[in-house]
Amino acid sequence: MSPRVFLLYLLACLWCCIVLNLRMQMAGHHYYAFMLWNLFLAAIPLGLSLGLRRVRRPILALPLLAAWLLFFPNAPYVLTDLMHLSEHPGGVPKWLDLLMLLSFALVSLGLGFQSLHIVQHWFARQYSHATAWCVSIGALGLSGFGIYLGRFDRWNSWDLLHRPASLLSRIATYILHPMAHTRTWSFTLGFGTLLIFAYLFWFSSVPTAQDNRKLD
């Protein structure tokens, strides 16, 4: 990731903070302060992927890749915060709430896609283009499931370490009894497909460079 792109993301995060602060000042309450935490979680995969670029041996990359995959759904998860539109209006125009939620959602999604692009490039270097694309599509599909677990079941990424038995048991229930959880798999399929298309559009707009040509 070039310094120019990094600076752009910093400015975009600053923009989100400015819009959120304006919204809280106008409403007189801090209900949407949790958006800052969500933005921070969305940035974690990017930080992990930047560390991955310095790892050459696949065996040493496994812990970093596992952590990245665990936190990656937090980036597209912010899209579902649009469900909070019109909550606790406090006299704030709906367009401002929409602007704020869209700003956080799009910036978070951009952070996630940037991290995925770095991971994809790493796999392309280590293995093959086909492997890299399989990893990317798989991660996006799994994110649909991860978003469901976070939005509706209220699980967090760190619950895999804090409450692994409960989380894995819940996941096993969904897998072993899919027909009893049609909403879960419909959501997973729908959002997973949306994220795949969104990433393909994002990827197609990445400027052609020597590093990027290896993935074309």
Backbone as CSV, one residue per row, in Angstrom:
resi,resn,N_x,N_y,N_z,CA_x,CA_y,CA_z,C_x,C_y,C_z
1,MET,0.849,-1.190,0.000,0.000,0.000,0.000,0.881,1.235,0.000
2,SER,0.659,2.122,-0.956,1.493,3.308,-1.092,1.176,4.324,0.009
3,PRO,2.130,5.204,0.313,1.862,6.254,1.305,0.668,7.123,0.929
4,ARG,0.447,7.329,-0.366,-0.697,8.135,-0.804,-2.023,7.482,-0.426
5,VAL,-2.106,6.165,-0.626,-3.334,5.440,-0.275,-3.521,5.432,1.237
6,PHE,-2.422,5.230,1.961,-2.500,5.236,3.424,-3.001,6.583,3.932
7,LEU,-2.487,7.665,3.364,-2.924,9.003,3.753,-4.407,9.207,3.419
8,LEU,-4.831,8.677,2.291,-6.232,8.792,1.900,-7.135,8.118,2.919
9,TYR,-6.742,6.945,3.394,-7.550,6.251,4.398,-7.566,7.024,5.724
10,LEU,-6.443,7.619,6.074,-6.412,8.430,7.294,-7.372,9.609,7.179
11,LEU,-7.370,10.264,6.031,-8.275,11.391,5.825,-9.727,10.935,5.835
12,ALA,-9.983,9.766,5.258,-11.345,9.245,5.244,-11.827,8.928,6.663
13,CYS,-10.937,8.366,7.485,-11.292,8.095,8.882,-11.534,9.392,9.636
14,LEU,-10.728,10.409,9.364,-10.923,11.715,9.977,-12.272,12.294,9.578
15,TRP,-12.638,12.136,8.315,-13.943,12.604,7.845,-15.070,11.938,8.624
16,CYS,-14.955,10.631,8.836,-15.976,9.908,9.603,-16.101,10.489,11.006
17,CYS,-14.962,10.773,11.635,-14.979,11.337,12.992,-15.629,12.714,13.012
18,ILE,-15.359,13.513,11.987,-15.936,14.860,11.923,-17.451,14.788,11.779
19,VAL,-17.928,13.937,10.880,-19.376,13.815,10.671,-20.048,13.273,11.925
20,LEU,-19.423,12.283,12.573,-19.987,11.727,13.801,-20.052,12.776,14.899
21,ASN,-18.982,13.562,15.054,-18.970,14.600,16.076,-20.054,15.639,15.812
22,LEU,-20.230,16.030,14.555,-21.284,16.974,14.201,-22.650,16.414,14.549
23,ARG,-22.852,15.133,14.245,-24.128,14.492,14.537,-24.400,14.460,16.038
24,MET,-23.388,14.130,16.835,-23.571,14.055,18.286,-23.814,15.436,18.881
25,GLN,-23.148,16.455,18.329,-23.365,17.815,18.814,-24.791,18.282,18.526
26,MET,-25.290,17.965,17.364,-26.640,18.376,16.997,-27.696,17.613,17.791
27,ALA,-27.447,16.321,18.046,-28.435,15.502,18.744,-28.378,15.672,20.253
28,GLY,-27.231,16.047,20.782,-27.104,16.216,22.219,-26.913,14.913,22.976
29,HIS,-26.582,13.827,22.261,-26.278,12.552,22.920,-25.217,11.827,22.105
30,HIS,-24.651,10.783,22.705,-23.535,10.062,22.099,-23.923,8.644,21.706
31,TYR,-25.142,8.455,21.259,-25.626,7.109,20.952,-24.751,6.428,19.902
32,TYR,-24.339,7.156,18.893,-23.600,6.550,17.784,-22.092,6.495,18.020
33,ALA,-21.654,6.719,19.245,-20.217,6.672,19.521,-19.625,5.295,19.233
34,PHE,-20.463,4.256,19.266,-19.957,2.910,18.995,-19.422,2.772,17.573
35,MET,-19.775,3.704,16.688,-19.269,3.635,15.321,-17.752,3.786,15.279
36,LEU,-17.192,4.515,16.223,-15.736,4.655,16.285,-15.073,3.312,16.577
37,TRP,-15.679,2.551,17.485,-15.152,1.231,17.811,-15.248,0.301,16.597
38,ASN,-16.369,0.380,15.901,-16.536,-0.446,14.706,-15.511,-0.092,13.624
39,LEU,-15.215,1.200,13.502,-14.210,1.630,12.527,-12.830,1.119,12.923
40,PHE,-12.534,1.141,14.200,-11.261,0.614,14.685,-11.138,-0.877,14.381
41,LEU,-12.212,-1.631,14.635,-12.194,-3.067,14.346,-12.017,-3.322,12.855
42,ALA,-12.601,-2.449,12.028,-12.475,-2.603,10.577,-11.046,-2.372,10.107
43,ALA,-10.275,-1.595,10.867,-8.897,-1.289,10.493,-7.918,-2.385,10.916
44,ILE,-8.318,-3.244,11.848,-7.414,-4.286,12.336,-6.955,-5.234,11.222
45,PRO,-7.862,-5.717,10.357,-7.384,-6.600,9.274,-6.331,-5.955,8.388
46,LEU,-6.445,-4.658,8.151,-5.450,-3.980,7.326,-4.098,-3.984,8.018
47,GLY,-4.097,-3.722,9.316,-2.842,-3.763,10.060,-2.208,-5.142,10.037
48,LEU,-3.030,-6.180,10.173,-2.514,-7.544,10.141,-1.970,-7.894,8.761
49,SER,-2.665,-7.458,7.724,-2.207,-7.774,6.368,-0.901,-7.062,6.039
50,LEU,-0.714,-5.861,6.559,0.553,-5.157,6.333,1.710,-5.909,6.974
51,GLY,1.442,-6.533,8.117,2.470,-7.354,8.743,2.774,-8.595,7.933
52,LEU,1.752,-9.117,7.250,1.926,-10.324,6.445,2.895,-10.096,5.294
53,ARG,2.984,-8.900,4.787,3.845,-8.608,3.636,5.317,-8.867,3.945
54,ARG,5.661,-8.882,5.231,7.063,-9.089,5.597,7.371,-10.550,5.885
55,VAL,6.364,-11.411,5.797,6.558,-12.829,6.087,6.753,-13.578,4.781
56,ARG,7.807,-14.354,4.696,8.110,-15.096,3.480,7.774,-16.579,3.617
57,ARG,7.914,-17.138,4.794,7.673,-18.564,4.990,6.206,-18.799,5.360
58,PRO,5.483,-19.628,4.591,4.056,-19.861,4.851,3.752,-20.341,6.261
59,ILE,4.610,-21.195,6.815,4.344,-21.728,8.141,4.333,-20.626,9.191
60,LEU,5.159,-19.600,8.991,5.193,-18.477,9.932,4.010,-17.534,9.736
61,ALA,3.398,-17.621,8.562,2.279,-16.732,8.261,0.949,-17.257,8.794
62,LEU,0.895,-18.528,9.162,-0.380,-19.126,9.571,-1.062,-18.387,10.724
63,PRO,-0.365,-18.059,11.828,-1.036,-17.338,12.916,-1.563,-15.973,12.462
64,LEU,-0.782,-15.283,11.645,-1.200,-13.968,11.172,-2.405,-14.082,10.245
65,LEU,-2.400,-15.088,9.375,-3.526,-15.297,8.473,-4.784,-15.683,9.240
66,ALA,-4.624,-16.501,10.271,-5.775,-16.902,11.088,-6.375,-15.692,11.794
67,ALA,-5.508,-14.842,12.345,-5.998,-13.629,13.008,-6.668,-12.703,12.010
68,TRP,-6.080,-12.593,10.818,-6.683,-11.745,9.787,-8.072,-12.242,9.411
69,LEU,-8.214,-13.542,9.170,-9.508,-14.099,8.783,-10.530,-13.935,9.897
70,LEU,-10.074,-14.013,11.141,-10.977,-13.858,12.278,-11.537,-12.448,12.361
71,PHE,-10.705,-11.442,12.068,-11.133,-10.049,12.196,-11.661,-9.451,10.897
72,PHE,-11.396,-10.110,9.776,-11.801,-9.533,8.494,-13.300,-9.207,8.391
73,PRO,-14.207,-10.061,8.885,-15.641,-9.727,8.766,-16.045,-8.437,9.455
74,ASN,-15.205,-7.943,10.384,-15.543,-6.688,11.056,-15.596,-5.506,10.096
75,ALA,-14.871,-5.603,8.983,-14.870,-4.497,8.014,-16.189,-4.404,7.259
76,PRO,-16.630,-5.470,6.581,-17.928,-5.372,5.910,-19.105,-5.353,6.867
77,TYR,-18.894,-5.769,8.111,-19.975,-5.762,9.101,-20.579,-4.374,9.249
78,VAL,-19.760,-3.340,9.096,-20.230,-1.965,9.319,-21.330,-1.598,8.317
79,LEU,-21.399,-2.313,7.202,-22.494,-2.069,6.263,-23.849,-2.273,6.929
80,THR,-23.922,-3.234,7.836,-25.201,-3.530,8.480,-25.582,-2.483,9.515
81,ASP,-24.667,-1.571,9.838,-25.021,-0.481,10.755,-26.031,0.474,10.124
82,LEU,-26.244,0.338,8.820,-27.293,1.133,8.170,-28.668,0.800,8.734
83,MET,-28.777,-0.348,9.399,-30.032,-0.711,10.043,-30.379,0.242,11.177
84,HIS,-29.389,1.003,11.656,-29.626,1.951,12.743,-30.167,3.293,12.243
85,LEU,-30.359,3.425,10.956,-30.852,4.688,10.409,-32.168,5.066,11.069
86,SER,-32.260,6.324,11.470,-33.454,6.896,12.112,-33.597,6.504,13.580
87,GLU,-32.619,5.802,14.140,-32.670,5.538,15.576,-32.146,6.752,16.337
88,HIS,-32.819,7.110,17.424,-32.418,8.233,18.269,-32.130,9.477,17.430
89,PRO,-33.111,9.946,16.673,-32.861,11.086,15.776,-32.444,12.356,16.502
90,GLY,-33.089,12.698,17.614,-32.706,13.893,18.368,-32.765,15.159,17.544
91,GLY,-33.698,15.233,16.595,-33.826,16.430,15.781,-32.805,16.539,14.677
92,VAL,-32.051,15.471,14.418,-31.023,15.475,13.373,-31.668,15.092,12.045
93,PRO,-31.367,15.799,10.974,-31.929,15.443,9.659,-31.553,14.013,9.267
94,LYS,-32.488,13.317,8.643,-32.220,11.941,8.251,-31.061,11.853,7.267
95,TRP,-30.908,12.872,6.411,-29.818,12.823,5.437,-28.457,12.838,6.126
96,LEU,-28.371,13.510,7.300,-27.095,13.538,8.013,-26.794,12.170,8.605
97,ASP,-27.825,11.515,9.145,-27.625,10.156,9.647,-27.192,9.228,8.514
98,LEU,-27.814,9.380,7.359,-27.456,8.550,6.209,-26.022,8.825,5.778
99,LEU,-25.637,10.097,5.746,-24.271,10.469,5.384,-23.273,9.867,6.359
100,MET,-23.576,9.945,7.641,-22.666,9.422,8.661,-22.518,7.909,8.544
101,LEU,-23.642,7.201,8.458,-23.593,5.742,8.405,-22.923,5.254,7.119
102,LEU,-23.222,5.915,5.995,-22.589,5.538,4.739,-21.090,5.811,4.771
103,SER,-20.700,6.904,5.386,-19.268,7.228,5.478,-18.520,6.133,6.220
104,PHE,-19.030,5.753,7.384,-18.380,4.695,8.154,-18.396,3.368,7.401
105,ALA,-19.533,3.059,6.772,-19.664,1.780,6.077,-18.701,1.679,4.905
106,LEU,-18.639,2.723,4.080,-17.800,2.672,2.887,-16.312,2.719,3.229
107,VAL,-15.955,3.522,4.219,-14.546,3.576,4.626,-14.125,2.240,5.228
108,SER,-14.976,1.655,6.062,-14.667,0.351,6.659,-14.540,-0.721,5.585
109,LEU,-15.451,-0.695,4.619,-15.384,-1.672,3.532,-14.107,-1.485,2.721
110,GLY,-13.723,-0.244,2.483,-12.481,0.027,1.766,-11.269,-0.495,2.514
111,LEU,-11.251,-0.314,3.834,-10.151,-0.847,4.645,-10.088,-2.364,4.531
112,GLY,-11.261,-2.997,4.564,-11.297,-4.449,4.445,-10.815,-4.932,3.090
113,PHE,-11.286,-4.282,2.034,-10.874,-4.681,0.684,-9.386,-4.464,0.468
114,GLN,-8.853,-3.393,1.037,-7.413,-3.145,0.900,-6.625,-4.263,1.566
115,SER,-7.078,-4.690,2.735,-6.395,-5.785,3.426,-6.520,-7.083,2.638
116,LEU,-7.694,-7.331,2.073,-7.892,-8.541,1.275,-6.987,-8.536,0.044
117,HIS,-6.833,-7.395,-0.555,-5.968,-7.282,-1.737,-4.521,-7.620,-1.391
118,ILE,-4.076,-7.187,-0.225,-2.709,-7.487,0.210,-2.547,-8.981,0.461
119,VAL,-3.544,-9.580,1.127,-3.503,-11.020,1.387,-3.543,-11.798,0.075
120,GLN,-4.380,-11.365,-0.846,-4.473,-12.026,-2.139,-3.132,-11.962,-2.883
121,HIS,-2.493,-10.823,-2.833,-1.197,-10.665,-3.485,-0.155,-11.584,-2.849
122,TRP,-0.220,-11.735,-1.522,0.725,-12.615,-0.826,0.547,-14.050,-1.296
123,PHE,-0.695,-14.506,-1.404,-0.948,-15.873,-1.856,-0.534,-16.053,-3.320
124,ALA,-0.709,-15.019,-4.115,-0.285,-15.109,-5.511,1.224,-15.279,-5.606
125,ARG,1.967,-14.596,-4.751,3.425,-14.734,-4.742,3.861,-16.112,-4.247
126,GLN,3.177,-16.589,-3.199,3.590,-17.839,-2.578,3.130,-19.067,-3.350
127,TYR,1.953,-18.976,-3.956,1.370,-20.153,-4.594,1.018,-19.874,-6.055
128,SER,-0.191,-19.433,-6.312,-0.621,-19.183,-7.684,-1.751,-18.178,-7.695
129,HIS,-2.048,-17.652,-8.884,-3.154,-16.709,-9.022,-4.490,-17.368,-8.662
130,ALA,-4.652,-18.627,-9.093,-5.900,-19.335,-8.813,-6.096,-19.525,-7.314
131,THR,-5.023,-19.896,-6.619,-5.103,-20.059,-5.167,-5.462,-18.738,-4.498
132,ALA,-4.852,-17.662,-4.960,-5.107,-16.347,-4.382,-6.571,-15.945,-4.533
133,TRP,-7.128,-16.196,-5.718,-8.536,-15.852,-5.934,-9.466,-16.748,-5.129
134,CYS,-9.114,-18.012,-4.985,-9.929,-18.912,-4.150,-9.950,-18.444,-2.699
135,VAL,-8.801,-18.005,-2.200,-8.731,-17.481,-0.833,-9.599,-16.231,-0.690
136,SER,-9.520,-15.337,-1.665,-10.294,-14.096,-1.598,-11.794,-14.367,-1.630
137,ILE,-12.233,-15.195,-2.586,-13.655,-15.506,-2.687,-14.127,-16.243,-1.444
138,GLY,-13.306,-17.156,-0.939,-13.670,-17.884,0.272,-13.798,-16.973,1.482
139,ALA,-12.854,-16.046,1.613,-12.897,-15.112,2.747,-14.133,-14.228,2.689
140,LEU,-14.496,-13.787,1.496,-15.688,-12.948,1.336,-16.954,-13.739,1.629
141,GLY,-17.000,-14.993,1.174,-18.158,-15.827,1.476,-18.289,-16.090,2.961
142,LEU,-17.180,-16.418,3.621,-17.203,-16.647,5.059,-17.584,-15.389,5.827
143,SER,-17.249,-14.233,5.271,-17.596,-12.975,5.930,-19.098,-12.805,6.039
144,GLY,-19.834,-13.289,5.019,-21.291,-13.216,5.109,-21.793,-13.944,6.329
145,PHE,-21.208,-15.116,6.606,-21.579,-15.885,7.798,-21.118,-15.179,9.063
146,GLY,-19.903,-14.633,9.030,-19.388,-13.915,10.192,-20.220,-12.697,10.533
147,ILE,-20.693,-11.989,9.510,-21.542,-10.816,9.745,-22.844,-11.235,10.413
148,TYR,-23.396,-12.356,9.966,-24.633,-12.851,10.586,-24.406,-13.146,12.070
149,LEU,-23.302,-13.834,12.377,-23.012,-14.162,13.772,-22.876,-12.908,14.624
150,GLY,-22.301,-11.858,14.048,-22.119,-10.624,14.797,-23.389,-9.809,14.922
151,ARG,-24.141,-9.685,13.839,-25.322,-8.826,13.831,-26.489,-9.431,14.591
152,PHE,-26.754,-10.712,14.378,-27.953,-11.317,14.956,-27.686,-12.148,16.209
153,ASP,-26.552,-12.834,16.259,-26.224,-13.627,17.445,-25.341,-12.880,18.426
154,ARG,-24.834,-11.729,17.998,-24.026,-10.838,18.847,-22.716,-11.468,19.307
155,TRP,-22.128,-12.317,18.460,-20.797,-12.830,18.756,-19.755,-11.826,18.276
156,ASN,-18.607,-11.823,18.953,-17.487,-10.965,18.571,-16.308,-11.824,18.142
157,SER,-15.368,-11.217,17.438,-14.208,-11.957,16.954,-13.443,-12.623,18.086
158,TRP,-13.298,-11.915,19.207,-12.493,-12.452,20.295,-13.227,-13.532,21.089
159,ASP,-14.510,-13.762,20.791,-15.228,-14.835,21.475,-14.664,-16.204,21.112
160,LEU,-13.987,-16.297,19.963,-13.365,-17.565,19.593,-12.265,-17.932,20.586
161,LEU,-11.694,-16.923,21.241,-10.692,-17.160,22.276,-11.301,-17.136,23.671
162,HIS,-12.308,-16.282,23.846,-12.918,-16.099,25.168,-13.947,-17.182,25.481
163,ARG,-14.763,-17.527,24.483,-15.804,-18.552,24.672,-15.810,-19.507,23.473
164,PRO,-14.719,-20.191,23.228,-14.630,-21.014,22.014,-15.654,-22.134,21.950
165,ALA,-15.909,-22.803,23.071,-16.835,-23.932,23.061,-18.246,-23.494,22.670
166,SER,-18.707,-22.396,23.241,-20.057,-21.907,22.953,-20.182,-21.464,21.504
167,LEU,-19.179,-20.746,21.021,-19.228,-20.258,19.646,-19.171,-21.409,18.647
168,LEU,-18.253,-22.341,18.845,-18.127,-23.467,17.928,-19.367,-24.353,17.956
169,SER,-19.980,-24.471,19.133,-21.218,-25.241,19.232,-22.335,-24.587,18.436
170,ARG,-22.396,-23.270,18.495,-23.411,-22.544,17.740,-23.193,-22.700,16.238
171,ILE,-21.953,-22.591,15.812,-21.636,-22.747,14.395,-21.969,-24.159,13.923
172,ALA,-21.646,-25.147,14.754,-21.941,-26.540,14.404,-23.439,-26.752,14.235
173,THR,-24.236,-26.084,15.055,-25.692,-26.204,14.940,-26.170,-25.712,13.586
174,TYR,-25.631,-24.591,13.138,-26.010,-24.056,11.829,-25.598,-25.000,10.700
175,ILE,-24.421,-25.602,10.830,-23.910,-26.468,9.772,-24.637,-27.811,9.725
176,LEU,-24.895,-28.389,10.898,-25.505,-29.708,10.960,-27.004,-29.690,10.687
177,HIS,-27.637,-28.539,10.895,-29.085,-28.445,10.705,-29.405,-27.230,9.819
178,PRO,-28.939,-27.241,8.585,-29.116,-26.061,7.718,-30.572,-25.730,7.421
179,MET,-31.428,-26.752,7.277,-32.825,-26.500,6.938,-33.588,-25.848,8.082
180,ALA,-33.081,-25.955,9.279,-33.718,-25.313,10.432,-33.253,-23.870,10.607
181,HIS,-32.310,-23.461,9.781,-31.750,-22.112,9.901,-31.653,-21.481,8.516
182,THR,-32.772,-21.441,7.832,-32.785,-20.897,6.472,-32.442,-19.417,6.448
183,ARG,-32.856,-18.664,7.478,-32.517,-17.243,7.504,-31.012,-17.052,7.581
184,THR,-30.350,-17.875,8.378,-28.895,-17.779,8.522,-28.198,-17.957,7.186
185,TRP,-28.565,-19.008,6.465,-27.875,-19.313,5.216,-28.328,-18.408,4.077
186,SER,-29.561,-17.917,4.146,-30.003,-16.941,3.139,-29.226,-15.645,3.296
187,PHE,-29.060,-15.204,4.535,-28.278,-13.998,4.811,-26.829,-14.196,4.375
188,THR,-26.260,-15.353,4.732,-24.867,-15.642,4.380,-24.666,-15.628,2.873
189,LEU,-25.561,-16.296,2.155,-25.458,-16.342,0.697,-25.643,-14.960,0.092
190,GLY,-26.643,-14.228,0.578,-26.916,-12.898,0.024,-25.779,-11.926,0.258
191,PHE,-25.314,-11.818,1.498,-24.253,-10.858,1.794,-22.909,-11.332,1.261
192,GLY,-22.677,-12.640,1.268,-21.437,-13.140,0.698,-21.340,-12.812,-0.782
193,THR,-22.445,-13.007,-1.509,-22.463,-12.685,-2.940,-22.289,-11.191,-3.178
194,LEU,-22.962,-10.383,-2.366,-22.822,-8.929,-2.489,-21.376,-8.502,-2.296
195,LEU,-20.714,-9.065,-1.294,-19.327,-8.696,-1.021,-18.406,-9.139,-2.150
196,ILE,-18.675,-10.292,-2.727,-17.854,-10.759,-3.842,-17.959,-9.802,-5.024
197,PHE,-19.178,-9.423,-5.373,-19.349,-8.489,-6.476,-18.715,-7.135,-6.145
198,ALA,-18.905,-6.674,-4.917,-18.333,-5.384,-4.522,-16.807,-5.414,-4.619
199,TYR,-16.209,-6.527,-4.190,-14.751,-6.620,-4.261,-14.271,-6.682,-5.711
200,LEU,-14.992,-7.388,-6.552,-14.614,-7.454,-7.960,-14.662,-6.072,-8.612
201,PHE,-15.683,-5.291,-8.277,-15.746,-3.920,-8.789,-14.581,-3.102,-8.238
202,TRP,-14.318,-3.254,-6.928,-13.213,-2.511,-6.303,-11.885,-2.915,-6.935
203,PHE,-11.685,-4.214,-7.117,-10.429,-4.717,-7.661,-10.203,-4.208,-9.079
204,SER,-11.290,-4.134,-9.854,-11.156,-3.689,-11.237,-10.764,-2.225,-11.339
205,SER,-10.945,-1.467,-10.251,-10.608,-0.045,-10.275,-9.221,0.237,-9.723
206,VAL,-8.538,-0.799,-9.221,-7.191,-0.605,-8.679,-6.251,-0.229,-9.815
207,PRO,-5.473,0.851,-9.666,-4.561,1.266,-10.743,-3.574,0.158,-11.089
208,THR,-3.331,0.002,-12.374,-2.394,-1.020,-12.824,-0.979,-0.647,-12.410
209,ALA,-0.321,-1.571,-11.740,1.058,-1.361,-11.300,1.792,-2.687,-11.420
210,GLN,3.078,-2.651,-11.235,3.867,-3.863,-11.404,3.408,-4.955,-10.458
211,ASP,3.103,-4.612,-9.204,2.671,-5.606,-8.254,1.285,-6.135,-8.603
212,ASN,0.415,-5.235,-9.090,-0.968,-5.643,-9.345,-1.086,-6.512,-10.580
213,ARG,-0.183,-6.381,-11.534,-0.279,-7.161,-12.764,-0.171,-8.662,-12.482
214,LYS,0.490,-9.007,-11.364,0.666,-10.403,-11.043,-0.645,-11.067,-10.678
215,LEU,-1.678,-10.260,-10.382,-2.973,-10.815,-9.995,-3.965,-10.768,-11.118
216,ASP,-3.656,-10.098,-12.230,-4.611,-9.940,-13.331,-4.763,-11.255,-14.104
